[in-house]
Amino acid sequence: MIAGRVGQLVVFLCLATSMCSLARADKALSKKIIAESAEKVVKIYGAGGLRGLEAYQSGVLVASEGHVLTVMSTVLDADQVDCVLDNGVRYRGTLVGVDPRRQIALLALDAEDLPYFEFTNTSKKPIVVGARVFALSNLFGVAVGDERVSVQHGVVSAHVPLQARRGGYEIPFRGNVYIVDCTTNNPGSPGGALVDLEGHLIGMLGKELRASNTGLWLSYAIPVQELLQSYEDIRSGVVSSPPPQDATSFDPTALGLVLVPDLLNRTPPFIESVWSGSPAEKAGLAPDDLVVAVNGRVVQSRDAVQRALGILETGDPVNITIVRQGDVVDVDLGPLPPPSEPSDVMRTQNGVKEE
């Protein structure tokens, strides 16, 4: 009897020791995965600085020559975007292009031999619900210099279509996203990495959004398959680069298109009104439409719209892409007129014509 109990105690102690050893091994492995993943996350600083317009976010390195994917936001609408790596080295980021449908942007750094997330190591199938993950980002901008980005441990709680808004603006992307149970809908998190327990990139943390049906803040990530498609589209020219900063400015009212006042010089290019009888009205444009591209060139501000039009010559076709109630719509405005405001039309302000 005593010998039997002693034997059971020995087995129990051996099992307990093994479990502790496994726990220590798992903890050490997790630390290693987190450290290696953090080296591939970039801290991004640009435009902003006001409440609701933070001047920082995160990004993920996807090529050794310094290609960084991040979310499309006003942070990138700056004369200079600074990108800081895990080791504290700072680079100037150049905006290569933006995918307006997925709200993803590509930056280029003048660098080489950088650690990066390999798309080839990523599963082509969605991560199963219940999978454990790590979310890495510059949460609240607390990491500066060579300080490591913040890490959250969570679980994928759903894989569902994104139906979300920011204020009154419906997000155009309608693909599936990963909903996670850790809080990633905070300043600095957008553009961060969602990785599995092996350190493979499985998604990029999205911008701060509320669910359209409930109004609750969402903690979600855009699947890596969508990131890869955006990366390929931007590099291949399916979506074009933004207009150069030194392009000539063209007043869009020559098309009958009136944008909201540029109070902060970074105001998103929402349409305030159109002119009666103008190309804008004939094309069906209306107040509250958001202009996201001009002839394929991504625009994120009123100034960018004017520069994108300024690249064109009189008589060139003008095609703009807008977001209206969550849908992306391409609009043909016909040939570009001479750079002068029409005088023989009446202005339409929110549907009411004015002399």
Phi, psi and omega per residue, in radians:
M1 nan -0.875 -3.136
I2 -1.135 -0.706 -3.134
A3 -1.093 -0.672 3.133
G4 -1.123 -0.758 3.142
R5 -1.149 -0.671 3.103
V6 -1.093 -0.711 3.125
G7 -1.104 -0.747 3.102
Q8 -1.080 -0.704 3.135
L9 -1.117 -0.700 3.128
V10 -1.110 -0.747 3.123
V11 -1.104 -0.736 3.130
F12 -1.073 -0.775 3.140
L13 -1.126 -0.657 3.122
C14 -1.150 -0.748 3.119
L15 -1.110 -0.748 3.138
A16 -1.090 -0.738 3.124
T17 -1.107 -0.714 3.138
S18 -1.136 -0.726 -3.141
M19 -1.117 -0.709 3.107
C20 -1.125 -0.685 3.126
S21 -1.135 -0.724 3.102
L22 -1.126 -0.701 3.129
A23 -1.091 -0.741 3.117
R24 -1.136 -0.680 3.128
A25 -1.141 -0.754 3.118
D26 -1.092 -0.717 -3.135
K27 -1.131 -0.744 3.125
A28 -1.129 -0.706 3.129
L29 -1.147 -0.713 3.124
S30 -1.080 -0.743 3.112
K31 -1.057 -0.698 -3.140
K32 -1.159 -0.774 3.136
I33 -1.104 -0.749 -3.132
I34 -1.114 -0.764 -3.136
A35 -1.091 -0.769 -3.133
E36 -1.186 -0.661 3.131
S37 -1.205 -0.676 -3.125
A38 -1.084 -0.511 3.115
E39 -1.146 -0.311 -3.082
K40 -1.817 0.100 3.111
V41 -1.825 2.366 -3.060
V42 -1.949 2.426 3.028
K43 -1.622 2.129 -3.021
I44 -1.971 2.322 -3.140
Y45 -2.244 2.322 -3.121
G46 -2.749 -2.290 -3.086
A47 -1.384 2.711 3.127
G48 2.405 -2.469 3.092
G49 1.814 -0.152 3.102
L50 -1.825 2.870 3.125
R51 -1.013 2.208 -3.123
G52 1.484 -0.125 3.103
L53 -2.262 1.214 -3.115
E54 -1.134 2.588 -3.073
A55 -1.681 0.393 -3.111
Y56 -2.619 2.700 3.039
Q57 -2.818 -2.876 -3.079
S58 -2.155 2.964 3.086
G59 -2.690 2.947 3.135
V60 -2.203 2.354 3.090
L61 -1.366 2.245 -3.108
V62 -2.176 0.126 3.075
A63 -2.710 2.559 -3.081
S64 -1.143 -0.421 -3.131
E65 -1.485 0.238 2.992
G66 1.630 0.588 3.044
H67 -1.531 2.210 -3.064
V68 -2.132 2.168 3.020
L69 -1.687 2.416 3.118
T70 -2.639 -3.098 3.135
V71 -1.508 2.605 3.051
M72 -1.288 2.143 -3.098
S73 -2.784 3.023 3.108
T74 -1.207 -0.284 3.089
V75 -1.011 -0.614 -3.076
L76 -1.421 -0.183 -3.106
D77 -1.528 1.085 -3.087
A78 -2.332 2.728 3.090
D79 -1.133 -0.487 3.114
Q80 -2.488 2.235 3.080
V81 -1.965 2.096 -3.131
D82 -1.666 2.339 3.119
C83 -2.107 2.135 -3.090
V84 -1.974 2.208 -3.127
L85 -1.482 3.047 -3.102
D86 -1.056 -0.546 -3.126
N87 -1.504 0.065 3.100
G88 1.604 -0.112 3.131
V89 -1.214 2.341 -3.065
R90 -1.912 2.346 3.090
Y91 -2.206 2.715 2.976
R92 -1.555 2.220 -3.132
G93 -1.634 2.313 3.083
T94 -1.814 2.239 -3.135
L95 -1.309 1.993 -3.125
V96 -1.454 -0.746 -3.129
G97 3.124 2.993 -3.099
V98 -2.379 2.429 3.009
D99 -1.718 1.740 -3.039
P100 -1.171 -0.455 -3.117
R101 -1.271 -0.675 3.129
R102 -1.676 -0.109 3.135
Q103 1.090 0.735 -3.101
I104 -2.126 2.455 -3.130
A105 -2.151 2.671 3.095
L106 -2.065 2.192 3.059
L107 -1.914 2.656 3.075
A108 -2.112 2.341 3.072
L109 -1.891 2.570 3.077
D110 -1.453 1.339 -3.045
A111 -2.595 3.007 3.087
E112 -2.684 2.802 3.111
D113 0.993 0.700 3.093
L114 -1.612 2.608 3.033
P115 -1.176 2.552 -3.089
Y116 -2.715 2.808 3.061
F117 -1.405 2.217 -3.137
E118 -1.603 2.179 3.089
F119 -1.128 -0.484 -3.112
T120 -1.180 -0.355 3.125
N121 -1.574 0.124 -3.051
T122 -1.782 2.358 3.107
S123 -1.156 2.469 3.100
K124 -1.413 -0.172 3.134
K125 -1.709 2.596 3.104
P126 -1.062 2.572 3.061
I127 -1.174 2.435 -3.085
V128 -1.247 2.575 3.058
V129 -1.110 2.335 -3.085
G130 1.777 -0.152 3.136
A131 -1.178 2.441 3.097
R132 -1.432 2.448 -3.061
V133 -2.485 2.867 2.990
F134 -2.033 2.383 3.065
A135 -1.956 2.093 -3.104
L136 -2.032 2.218 -3.130
S137 -2.857 2.927 3.072
N138 -1.528 1.099 -3.100
L139 -0.975 2.153 -3.131
F140 1.043 0.227 3.071
G141 1.148 0.465 -3.066
V142 -1.358 -0.340 -3.136
A143 -1.586 2.139 3.083
V144 -2.280 2.704 3.135
G145 1.058 -2.304 -3.118
D146 -1.623 0.300 3.051
E147 -1.278 2.487 -3.078
R148 -1.323 2.542 3.091
V149 -1.145 2.837 -3.127
S150 -1.283 2.635 -3.131
V151 -2.243 2.313 3.058
Q152 -2.149 2.448 3.091
H153 -1.775 2.292 -3.105
G154 -2.651 -2.951 -3.109
V155 -2.343 2.459 3.029
V156 -1.275 1.982 -3.061
S157 -1.698 -0.260 3.123
A158 -2.881 2.758 3.048
H159 -2.322 1.654 -2.937
V160 -2.380 2.817 3.067
P161 -1.116 2.473 3.122
L162 -1.410 2.103 3.025
Q163 -2.246 1.673 -2.957
A164 -2.535 2.884 3.139
R165 -2.528 2.813 3.015
R166 -2.243 1.819 -2.975
G167 1.180 -2.191 3.098
G168 -1.667 0.086 -3.053
Y169 -1.670 2.050 3.101
E170 -1.438 2.293 3.133
I171 -1.239 2.301 -3.075
P172 -1.260 -0.397 -3.095
F173 -1.238 2.224 -3.121
R174 -2.081 0.253 3.125
G175 -1.369 3.054 3.119
N176 -1.322 2.528 3.073
V177 -2.293 2.854 3.053
Y178 -1.602 2.188 2.998
I179 -1.644 2.237 -3.113
V180 -2.016 2.745 -3.069
D181 -1.608 0.050 3.027
C182 -1.720 2.653 -3.033
T183 -1.420 1.858 3.134
T184 -2.033 0.067 -3.092
N185 -1.605 0.912 -3.132
N186 -2.195 2.784 3.124
P187 -0.923 2.394 3.124
G188 1.639 -0.436 -3.105
S189 -1.253 -0.679 -3.087
P190 -0.899 2.309 -3.127
G191 1.631 -0.098 3.126
G192 -1.260 3.059 -3.049
A193 -1.780 2.427 2.955
L194 -1.943 2.054 -3.077
V195 -2.158 2.720 3.063
D196 -1.469 -3.084 -3.059
L197 -1.275 -0.106 3.053
E198 -1.747 -0.018 3.098
G199 1.554 0.161 3.104
H200 -1.406 2.399 3.087
L201 -1.217 2.164 3.116
I202 -2.044 -0.145 3.121
G203 3.137 2.958 3.087
M204 -2.086 2.307 -3.111
L205 -1.090 2.320 -3.079
G206 -1.494 3.010 -3.126
K207 -1.299 2.945 -3.102
E208 -1.208 2.011 -3.091
L209 -2.418 2.750 3.027
R210 -1.939 2.546 3.066
A211 -1.124 2.364 -3.090
S212 -1.124 -0.602 -3.048
N213 -1.532 -0.471 -3.076
T214 -2.000 -0.377 -3.087
G215 1.391 0.065 -3.137
L216 -1.395 2.531 3.077
W217 -1.148 2.464 -3.104
L218 -1.833 2.400 2.953
S219 -1.919 1.858 -2.987
Y220 -2.542 2.931 3.090
A221 -2.424 2.484 3.079
I222 -1.426 2.170 -3.084
P223 -0.996 2.610 -3.058
V224 -1.099 -0.487 3.105
Q225 -1.071 -0.650 3.089
E226 -1.230 -0.641 3.105
L227 -1.078 -0.779 -3.132
L228 -1.083 -0.729 3.140
Q229 -1.120 -0.751 3.093
S230 -1.089 -0.766 -3.140
Y231 -1.013 -0.791 -3.133
E232 -1.208 -0.699 -3.135
D233 -1.118 -0.749 -3.115
I234 -1.180 -0.770 -3.100
R235 -1.206 -0.541 -3.112
S236 -1.489 -0.156 3.120
G237 1.594 0.105 3.059
V238 -1.035 -0.680 2.951
V239 -2.031 2.340 -2.970
S240 -1.613 2.944 3.106
S241 -1.287 2.773 3.086
P242 -1.183 2.803 3.141
P243 -1.147 2.591 3.128
P244 -1.131 2.641 -3.099
Q245 -1.130 -0.473 -3.077
D246 -1.648 0.223 3.133
A247 -1.205 2.613 3.106
T248 -1.147 2.465 -3.131
S249 -1.525 2.329 3.125
F250 -2.115 2.238 -3.100
D251 -1.296 2.041 -3.102
P252 -1.187 -0.192 3.095
T253 -1.164 -0.278 3.046
A254 -1.137 -0.338 3.065
L255 -1.729 0.050 -3.069
G256 1.390 0.343 -3.063
L257 -1.912 2.041 -3.124
V258 -1.958 2.083 -3.137
L259 -1.641 2.811 3.133
V260 -1.096 2.648 3.137
P261 -0.997 2.431 -3.117
D262 -1.544 1.296 -3.018
L263 -1.134 -0.659 -3.055
L264 -1.903 0.110 -3.074
N265 1.149 0.090 3.100
R266 -2.354 0.325 -3.083
T267 -1.166 2.279 3.085
P268 -0.988 2.506 -3.026
P269 -1.389 1.213 3.015
F270 -1.358 2.544 3.082
I271 -1.419 2.159 3.108
E272 -1.493 -0.736 -3.121
S273 -2.829 2.943 3.056
V274 -2.236 2.849 3.134
W275 -1.693 2.365 3.128
S276 -1.095 2.331 3.122
G277 1.399 0.012 -3.095
S278 -1.506 2.901 3.054
P279 -0.993 -0.615 3.139
A280 -1.106 -0.762 3.137
E281 -1.204 -0.739 -3.136
K282 -1.099 -0.521 3.138
A283 -1.417 -0.133 3.086
G284 1.591 0.237 3.100
L285 -1.230 2.642 -3.054
A286 -2.557 2.793 3.070
P287 -0.953 2.545 3.125
D288 1.413 -0.082 2.959
D289 -1.136 2.465 3.117
L290 -1.869 2.088 3.108
V291 -1.389 2.188 -3.128
V292 -2.053 -0.265 3.115
A293 -2.744 2.571 3.052
V294 -2.178 2.030 -3.073
N295 0.874 0.721 3.092
G296 1.496 -0.200 3.127
R297 -1.536 2.218 -3.097
V298 -1.207 2.358 3.111
V299 -2.257 2.358 -3.114
Q300 -2.138 0.071 -3.134
S301 -2.654 2.914 3.084
R302 -1.048 -0.740 3.135
D303 -1.068 -0.695 -3.136
A304 -1.145 -0.640 3.083
V305 -1.077 -0.811 -3.114
Q306 -1.120 -0.646 3.124
R307 -1.267 -0.648 3.111
A308 -1.130 -0.642 3.069
L309 -1.258 -0.570 -3.114
G310 -1.176 -0.356 3.115
I311 -1.254 -0.477 -3.057
L312 -1.376 2.764 3.057
E313 -1.758 2.691 3.080
T314 -0.958 2.252 -3.113
G315 1.687 -0.247 3.090
D316 -1.172 2.551 3.085
P317 -1.154 2.491 3.124
V318 -2.048 2.064 3.081
N319 -2.184 2.190 3.122
I320 -2.080 2.652 3.091
T321 -1.947 2.256 -3.133
I322 -2.147 2.824 2.977
V323 -1.975 2.166 -3.121
R324 -2.308 1.988 3.132
Q325 0.900 0.741 3.066
G326 1.530 -0.152 -3.139
D327 -1.786 2.480 3.071
V328 -1.618 2.171 -3.045
V329 -2.208 2.297 3.051
D330 -1.654 2.310 -3.053
V331 -2.203 2.296 3.103
D332 -1.689 2.053 -3.139
L333 -1.717 0.085 3.138
G334 1.386 -2.812 -3.104
P335 -1.298 2.618 3.105
L336 -1.256 2.185 3.129
P337 -1.391 2.988 3.032
P338 -1.029 2.671 -3.079
P339 -1.290 1.187 3.065
S340 -2.522 2.547 -3.105
E341 -1.293 2.294 3.140
P342 -1.105 2.473 -3.095
S343 -1.955 -0.170 -3.051
D344 -1.839 0.431 3.115
V345 -2.197 2.813 3.062
M346 -1.806 2.581 -3.111
R347 -1.449 2.450 3.081
T348 -1.946 1.978 -3.120
Q349 -1.889 1.875 -3.135
N350 0.952 0.694 3.066
G351 1.534 -0.084 -3.128
V352 -1.882 2.109 -3.102
K353 -1.331 2.413 3.134
E354 -2.177 2.504 3.063
E355 -1.250 nan nan
